[in-house]
C-alpha cells in the first residue's frame, strides 16, 4: 500500500510529490507529465497547450525554478498587444489608449471620469464582473474592450460571473497612468506579468519534465477509471487495483465526481452545475521567418474567431524550424459560445489574413489543433457553494483537492506549484488541509 496517491501529473500534482517527505505514487493519464502545461511537438514545431508564460514572484518558486533549470531560461519583457480597429496598442487596454481615434479616447476618458465621480476612486462592492467593469473602468472602456474581450475569452455572460477570480489578474491603472497612456505609447507592458521567463528548449513542459528526476513512483499512460471511496482504492487502466491511505486529486472536479463511488445525489447535483470554458488552440506553421515580433496579441472584436494569438518563437527560437514561423490562435467555446470545429482551421486562416498576420501567398506548412476540454473554471454565482460542498464530501473520505481544476480556481503556474507545496506540507505534518 502506498500511503499517499496523487492523481494527475500537472504542476500541482508534481509539486505535491516533490515537497512530500512520505512515500507516494503519481498517476497520470497522458504519456507526458505537465497536465495543461504540456508541449506538443509536430514536424519540428513545438506548441504549448495554451499561451503559457511563467512569471514567478515568490521566493520558494523562484528558488525551485533556478534549481531545476539553472541558466537554461530566457528572461524578457512581455510584448503583449491589442489589435482593435485595425491598429495595435499595448496591453492592457485600460492603460494604453494612445493611437486610437480622438473620439474613442475621449469616450473612454469621459466614461472613466464619470465612473469615478459616481462610484468613487475605489468602489468597494460589486454584484458581478460586469458591475466591476462598469464601476471601475466606465462606459467607454467597457464598450470597446473590457466587455467584448471578456465575453470572447470566458464564453459566459459577464453578469453571471463573480469577481472572486480576479486578484492581480486585471490591472487597474491609476488615473495618472491612464492619462499618460492616452498621450503617448507606453514603452512596456504593465501588470504582474510585464516580464517573464521561458525555457530555452522544449517549451513550457521542460519546467515540469525537470521535476521528474526528483520524484518517486511516477506512472504515465495510466488513466484512473474509477475510485471506490469505501474501499479506499482506485482502478487504473493497465494496472492492478491501487489502494491508498490518502488520495490527492488534481483532476477536474466534474471528472472526479464522475469516476467516484458512492457519491450522494446532492453532491452530484451541485457538481453538474459547475461551468467552465473549453479551448481550441489552432496552430499554424508558415514557411516564412519573423512573422511577428510580439509574444501575445488580444482580439476583442467578433470579426475574428480567436481572442488571442501567441508567437512562441519569440519566447524561444527552439520552438520552430529555422527560417519558419508559427502562430497559435486560442478560441474559447462553451455552452454559451458555440464554435464548430469542422472548419475551424479554414476560419482561423481566413481571420489571420483579415488581421494581416498572414498574406494570401504565405505557404502554410503545418496545421494542427489542440483541444483543451477544461481551460477556465468559471466563477459564477453557484461556484463557491458547490466547490465547498464537494470539497467537504471528499475530505470526509480522505480525498483532498489540489490545483487549478481540482480547486476550481483561476490559478497560474506559480499558484499551482504553491498549492502543491501547501498540500504536501500539511500531509507531511500528518493532517489534512483545513476545511
VOGU-3710 file (C-alpha; in Angstrom, 3 decimals, decimal comma):
1> xxxxxxxxxx> 0,000/0,000/0,000  1,246/3,470/-0,918  0,383/5,844/1,890  -0,397/8,690/-0,492  -1,590/8,510/-4,093  -1,665/11,582/-6,332  -3,964/11,725/-9,331  -2,666/13,903/-12,137  0,904/14,916/-13,009  0,220/18,565/-13,763
11> xxxxxxxxxx> 2,021/21,367/-11,903  0,025/20,867/-8,689  0,353/17,086/-8,593  4,079/17,153/-9,365  4,677/19,879/-6,798  2,823/17,861/-4,166  5,074/14,885/-4,803  8,231/16,979/-4,901  7,537/18,522/-1,489  6,356/15,328/0,247
21> xxxxxxxxxx> 8,664/13,507/2,640  6,448/10,419/2,722  6,027/7,531/0,289  3,674/8,295/-2,593  2,772/7,435/-6,167  1,622/9,671/-9,017  -0,840/8,555/-11,701  -1,156/10,427/-14,994  -3,365/9,562/-17,971  -1,128/11,196/-20,600
31> xxxxxxxxxx> 2,203/9,909/-21,902  3,949/13,018/-20,605  3,820/14,902/-17,329  2,763/18,548/-17,233  -1,035/18,322/-17,464  -2,292/21,515/-19,072  1,325/22,720/-19,273  2,465/20,145/-21,804  4,187/20,937/-25,086  3,255/19,161/-28,305
41> xxxxxxxxxx> 5,968/18,588/-30,918  4,882/18,244/-34,544  7,196/18,162/-37,590  9,841/20,334/-35,995  7,378/22,782/-34,444  6,578/22,916/-30,719  3,264/24,164/-29,331  2,268/24,658/-25,715  -1,206/23,739/-24,564  -2,321/27,358/-24,457
51> xxxxxxxxxx> -0,318/30,555/-24,101  1,874/29,778/-21,114  4,450/32,182/-19,728  5,997/31,979/-16,292  6,439/34,987/-14,012  7,213/33,683/-10,505  7,066/36,295/-7,757  7,586/34,233/-4,600  10,975/33,166/-3,285  10,151/29,409/-2,977
61> xxxxxxxxxx> 9,107/29,152/-6,621  11,971/31,300/-7,904  14,409/29,118/-5,970  12,813/25,924/-7,296  12,920/27,034/-10,935  16,559/28,091/-10,694  17,419/24,746/-9,109  15,627/22,821/-11,848  16,673/24,774/-14,944  19,675/26,755/-13,713
71> xxxxxxxxxx> 20,526/29,135/-16,572  18,544/27,342/-19,271  15,954/30,113/-19,229  15,257/33,255/-21,180  14,097/36,289/-19,217  12,425/39,038/-21,219  9,882/41,864/-21,119  6,478/40,748/-22,319  5,391/42,061/-25,699  1,621/41,927/-25,256
81> xxxxxxxxxx> -0,570/43,934/-27,611  -4,198/44,535/-28,560  -5,485/44,608/-32,124  -8,578/46,797/-32,337  -9,967/48,947/-35,143  -7,070/47,794/-37,378  -4,353/49,163/-35,074  -2,056/47,740/-32,416  -1,876/49,230/-28,930  -0,116/47,890/-25,870
91> xxxxxxxxxx> -1,837/45,676/-23,337  -3,717/46,374/-21,109  -6,261/48,478/-22,968  -7,296/50,468/-19,890  -3,796/51,974/-19,646  -2,982/52,271/-23,351  -5,474/54,321/-25,348  -2,803/56,146/-27,385  -3,163/55,590/-31,131  -6,923/55,258/-31,187
101> xxxxxxxxxx> -9,191/57,919/-32,638  -9,778/61,128/-30,711  -13,460/60,178/-30,370  -12,661/56,773/-28,836  -10,075/58,189/-26,428  -12,487/60,928/-25,389  -15,310/58,410/-24,882  -13,090/56,173/-22,719  -11,681/59,011/-20,616  -15,059/60,636/-20,133
111> xxxxxxxxxx> -16,577/57,304/-19,107  -13,756/56,713/-16,628  -14,221/60,176/-15,083  -17,981/59,702/-14,807  -17,496/56,295/-13,143  -15,064/57,766/-10,598  -17,417/60,658/-9,840  -20,365/58,289/-9,417  -18,752/55,357/-7,604  -15,579/56,804/-6,099
121> xxxxxxxxxx> -11,894/56,121/-6,681  -12,114/52,604/-5,237  -15,638/51,140/-5,339  -15,995/48,605/-2,561  -18,687/46,165/-3,645  -19,584/44,551/-6,963  -22,586/42,371/-7,739  -20,829/40,680/-10,677  -17,958/41,057/-13,136  -19,898/43,367/-15,459
131> xxxxxxxxxx> -20,724/45,585/-12,497  -16,990/45,717/-11,707  -16,139/46,766/-15,273  -18,818/49,479/-15,301  -17,852/50,939/-11,927  -14,067/50,757/-12,263  -13,480/51,478/-15,957  -16,601/53,260/-17,139  -18,809/53,004/-20,184  -16,249/53,693/-22,936
141> xxxxxxxxxx> -13,616/51,149/-21,882  -16,372/48,647/-21,171  -17,842/49,088/-24,638  -14,653/48,997/-26,687  -12,624/46,294/-24,940  -13,468/45,042/-21,474  -16,887/43,568/-22,257  -16,322/42,209/-25,796  -12,939/40,658/-24,998  -14,003/39,034/-21,750
151> xxxxxxxxxx> -17,169/37,659/-23,340  -14,999/36,027/-26,015  -12,465/34,613/-23,572  -14,777/33,404/-20,820  -17,689/32,411/-23,051  -20,303/33,399/-20,484  -22,451/36,497/-19,875  -20,353/38,692/-17,598  -23,221/39,419/-15,221  -23,173/35,698/-14,377
161> xxxxxxxxxx> -19,530/35,895/-13,209  -18,373/36,964/-9,771  -15,150/38,912/-9,174  -13,644/36,278/-6,859  -11,181/35,118/-9,528  -9,504/38,418/-10,277  -6,810/39,053/-7,682  -3,996/40,761/-9,602  -5,047/39,356/-12,983  -6,921/42,514/-14,067
171> xxxxxxxxxx> -4,616/45,559/-13,909  -6,270/48,688/-12,514  -4,120/51,669/-13,562  -4,141/54,950/-11,695  -5,724/57,985/-13,306  -2,251/59,351/-14,000  -1,255/56,110/-15,760  -4,423/56,223/-17,881  -3,710/59,814/-18,905  -0,071/59,026/-19,675
181> xxxxxxxxxx> -1,177/56,070/-21,808  -3,596/58,296/-23,694  -0,953/60,862/-24,627  1,939/58,619/-25,623  2,772/54,987/-26,386  3,911/53,179/-23,241  7,467/51,779/-23,532  6,468/48,472/-21,921  3,556/46,421/-20,623  2,205/46,749/-17,105
191> xxxxxxxxxx> 0,820/44,190/-14,694  2,092/41,147/-12,807  3,398/39,506/-15,999  5,144/42,518/-17,554  8,264/40,348/-17,726  8,582/36,574/-17,716  10,886/33,586/-18,007  10,675/30,756/-20,514  12,757/27,596/-21,117  15,401/27,885/-23,824
201> xxxxxxxxxx> 14,463/24,473/-25,212  11,452/22,181/-25,164  8,652/24,629/-24,436  6,874/25,087/-21,122  6,862/21,321/-20,495  10,612/21,461/-19,857  9,915/23,002/-16,451  7,823/20,035/-15,378  9,968/17,383/-17,054  12,813/18,705/-14,911
211> xxxxxxxxxx> 10,864/17,781/-11,773  10,627/14,085/-12,650  14,163/13,051/-11,530  13,290/14,341/-8,050  10,058/12,296/-7,826  9,187/8,703/-6,991  6,679/6,258/-8,483  5,512/8,395/-11,433  3,163/6,405/-13,663  2,263/7,909/-17,047
221> xxxxxxxxxx> -0,181/6,485/-19,613  -2,193/5,397/-16,578  -5,730/6,809/-16,657  -7,753/6,324/-13,493  -11,080/4,788/-14,457  -12,860/4,570/-11,104  -12,435/5,315/-7,410  -14,014/3,348/-4,584  -14,321/5,715/-1,659  -15,480/2,993/0,739
231> xxxxxxxxxx> -12,620/0,633/-0,124  -10,075/3,471/-0,463  -8,927/2,136/-3,799  -8,914/3,084/-7,466  -8,710/1,285/-10,782  -6,039/2,291/-13,283  -6,144/1,085/-16,860  -3,400/-1,470/-17,372  -2,652/-1,817/-13,648  -3,968/-3,819/-10,727
241> xxxxxxxxxx> -6,208/-2,191/-8,120  -4,382/0,529/-6,190  -5,064/1,213/-2,506  -4,409/4,425/-0,671  -4,408/5,909/2,792  -4,760/9,449/1,487  -5,694/10,485/-2,054  -4,690/13,837/-3,554  -6,670/14,671/-6,670  -5,733/17,329/-9,200
251> xxxxxxxxxx> -8,384/16,049/-11,620  -11,104/18,449/-12,769  -13,934/18,350/-10,231  -16,588/17,094/-12,672  -14,289/14,207/-13,641  -13,516/13,309/-10,033  -17,215/13,202/-9,160  -17,995/11,151/-12,271  -15,483/8,357/-11,534  -16,013/8,191/-7,753
261> xxxxxxxxxx> -18,468/5,927/-5,936  -20,510/6,290/-3,840  -21,309/9,993/-4,258  -24,544/11,371/-2,789  -27,070/12,641/-5,320  -26,955/16,160/-3,900  -23,165/16,311/-4,380  -23,600/15,096/-7,955  -26,275/17,740/-8,459  -24,066/20,658/-7,386
271> xxxxxxxxxx> -21,163/19,284/-9,463  -23,372/19,175/-12,545  -23,974/22,898/-12,213  -20,278/23,789/-12,390  -19,458/25,732/-15,545  -16,250/26,020/-17,498  -14,821/27,247/-20,774  -13,047/24,947/-23,221  -10,409/25,912/-25,748  -9,261/25,110/-29,256
281> xxxxxxxxxx> -5,669/26,072/-29,971  -5,218/26,243/-33,739  -1,521/26,111/-34,617  -0,308/27,271/-38,000  3,249/26,761/-39,296  4,402/29,183/-42,007  7,330/28,966/-44,404  8,499/32,490/-43,576  10,607/33,783/-40,690  9,723/36,588/-38,306
291> xxxxxxxxxx> 6,005/36,967/-38,999  5,717/38,978/-35,774  7,933/40,432/-33,062  5,184/40,127/-30,450  4,517/37,453/-27,817  0,765/37,794/-27,424  -1,980/39,766/-29,176  -5,558/40,141/-27,899  -8,534/40,428/-30,256  -11,760/41,756/-28,698
301> xxxxxxxxxx> -13,762/42,057/-31,924  -16,142/39,296/-33,003  -14,854/39,717/-36,572  -12,078/37,357/-35,501  -12,886/33,881/-34,210  -9,854/33,878/-31,892  -9,498/36,038/-28,808  -5,739/35,652/-28,523  -2,714/34,884/-30,714  0,642/33,605/-29,494
311> xxxxxxxxxx> 4,026/33,562/-31,203  6,157/31,014/-29,350  9,277/31,520/-31,471  9,624/34,953/-29,896  9,802/33,269/-26,490  12,373/30,735/-27,722  13,707/30,211/-31,260  13,824/26,487/-30,488  10,039/26,356/-30,933  10,120/26,489/-34,761
321> xxxxxxxxxx> 12,367/25,149/-37,542  14,980/27,585/-38,812  13,616/30,059/-41,357  9,987/29,369/-40,427  7,376/30,806/-38,063  4,237/29,758/-36,260  1,173/31,370/-34,808  -1,162/29,816/-32,233  -4,766/31,005/-32,150  -6,772/30,478/-28,951
331> xxxxxxxxxx> -10,503/30,051/-29,472  -12,721/29,601/-26,445  -16,021/27,752/-26,586  -18,742/26,880/-24,101  -22,450/26,244/-23,857  -22,880/29,981/-24,400  -20,352/30,303/-27,225  -20,761/27,511/-29,735  -17,841/27,048/-32,122  -17,988/24,495/-34,946
341> xxxxxxxxxx> -14,711/22,580/-35,047  -15,371/21,218/-38,533  -13,991/24,251/-40,366  -12,002/25,802/-37,531  -8,668/25,711/-39,395  -10,062/27,346/-42,526  -11,841/30,007/-40,464  -8,706/30,715/-38,452  -6,534/31,104/-41,578  -9,115/33,440/-43,125
351> xxxxxxxxxx> -9,212/35,589/-39,994  -5,401/35,637/-39,759  -5,349/37,032/-43,274  -8,020/39,561/-42,347  -5,864/40,637/-39,400  -2,871/40,954/-41,769  -0,909/38,331/-39,832  -0,787/36,110/-42,916  -0,828/37,086/-46,557  -2,603/35,184/-49,303
361> xxxxxxxxxx> 0,713/33,985/-50,760  2,106/32,638/-47,467  2,916/28,944/-47,716  1,361/27,103/-44,796  3,466/24,060/-43,923  1,550/22,820/-40,895  -1,920/22,980/-39,398  -2,577/21,438/-36,021  -5,391/21,700/-33,470  -5,191/21,097/-29,729
371> xxxxxxxxxx> -8,419/20,755/-27,749  -8,478/21,622/-24,046  -11,777/20,355/-22,580  -11,127/22,341/-19,381  -9,484/25,717/-19,968  -11,063/28,128/-17,474  -13,118/27,233/-14,405  -15,934/29,783/-14,391  -16,657/31,807/-11,290  -20,422/32,041/-11,491
381> xxxxxxxxxx> -22,688/32,659/-8,520  -23,078/28,899/-7,955  -19,364/28,072/-7,840  -18,471/28,976/-4,245  -21,162/26,889/-2,555  -20,713/23,994/-4,978  -16,942/23,730/-4,531  -17,236/23,974/-0,748  -19,781/21,136/-0,639  -17,783/18,888/-2,981
391> xxxxxxxxxx> -14,578/19,556/-1,034  -16,294/18,791/2,284  -17,608/15,484/0,967  -14,334/14,233/-0,476  -12,253/15,291/2,507  -14,553/13,204/4,699  -13,237/10,260/2,640  -9,559/11,309/2,852  -9,558/12,700/-0,690  -8,009/16,164/-0,952
401> xxxxxxxxxx> -8,306/18,615/-3,835  -5,228/20,378/-5,169  -4,681/22,525/-8,249  -6,413/24,707/-10,795  -9,217/22,349/-11,804  -9,490/20,366/-8,591  -9,943/23,514/-6,530  -11,900/25,028/-9,445  -9,822/28,196/-9,332  -8,182/30,561/-11,791
411> xxxxxxxxxx> -4,609/29,664/-10,811  -1,474/30,437/-12,766  1,504/28,065/-12,789  3,108/29,595/-9,722  -0,134/29,290/-7,755  -0,396/25,655/-8,903  3,095/24,919/-7,608  2,375/26,684/-4,326  -0,908/24,778/-3,954  1,028/21,524/-4,258
421> xxxxxxxxxx> 3,634/22,728/-1,781  0,955/23,697/0,753  -0,767/20,337/0,302  2,476/18,430/0,859  3,371/20,423/3,955  0,067/19,601/5,603  0,349/15,939/4,670  3,927/15,866/5,976  2,556/17,156/9,269  0,095/14,268/9,339
431> xxxxx> -3,066/16,335/8,958  -5,341/17,135/6,046  -5,937/20,579/4,587  -8,117/22,962/6,535  -11,773/22,809/5,523
//
